[in-house]
Amino acid sequence: MRLGTGSLTFRYGDSFDVANELEAYERLIHDCMLGDHTLFTRADGIERLWEVSAPLLEQPPKPLPYAQGSWGPEAIDRLVAPNRWHLPYTRDA
């Protein structure tokens, strides 16, 4: 191996530019290398997910019709009741 000279230009402000952001899998692999578990689900979380979703996969409910361009069927409000959806750019929000 032979070493040669090299140069480095580092600008702190440029290092946070969008062009230097990590792609999704690069970020995931980087987090793995750092031991950051934030973006990973634990085994008990996966087990709970299957426990909840298996009945829906075995007997899926019929889709509810809704108007094109809307936010979905009106029955969606029952999903978050007694609260409501908040969309800051709508008139009623």
Buried (B, 14 or more C-beta within 10 A) or exposed (E): EEEEEEEEEEEEEEEEEEEEEEEEEEEBEEBEEEEEEEEEEEEEEEEEEEEEEEEEEEEEEEEEEEEEEEEEEEEEEEEEEEEEEEEEEEEEE
